[in-house]
Amino acid sequence: MISPKPGEVYWVDLGMAAKHRPLMVVSREDTQAERALAVCVPLTTGIRGGNYEVPVPRVRWMPGADEGVANVQGITFVEHHRLERRAGRFEPAVIERVRKAISWMLELECSTGEGSA
C-alpha cells in the first residue's frame, strides 16, 4: 500500500475531462491512519496571481518549461490507491510555504509541533 509523504507529487485522475493532474501531498505521514487518505493541493502552470497560489520551483520531474504554483483553494482528499504515479518530491521549505498558505486561508494559527490539533 502506498504511504505518501509530505511534499511528494503524484499524478491523479480527478475525473475532469479525463485528465490526470499533479497533486502535492501536504498531510503528515501517518502509518497509523484509520483511513488511507492524503490531503493534497493541485499544481498548475495556469498562474492567476493572488494569495491562494504558492510559487513552486521548476523541477526536472514535472513536464513543461513554465513556472508553476500550488493552488491551496483546490485542497482535496485523495484515497491512497488513487495516487497512481509518483512524479517526485519537493523540499521541506516548499511544503512549509504551502502549509502556511493553507493555514492563512483557513484562518488557523500555524503550528507544526507534535500533538497539535
Secondary structure, DSSP 4 states (H G I P E B T S, - for coil): -----TTEEEEEE-SSTT-EEEEEE-SPP-TT-SS-EEEEEEEES----STTEEEE---TTSSSSS-EEEEGGG-EEEEGGG--EEEEE--HHHHHHHHHHHHHHTT-----STT--
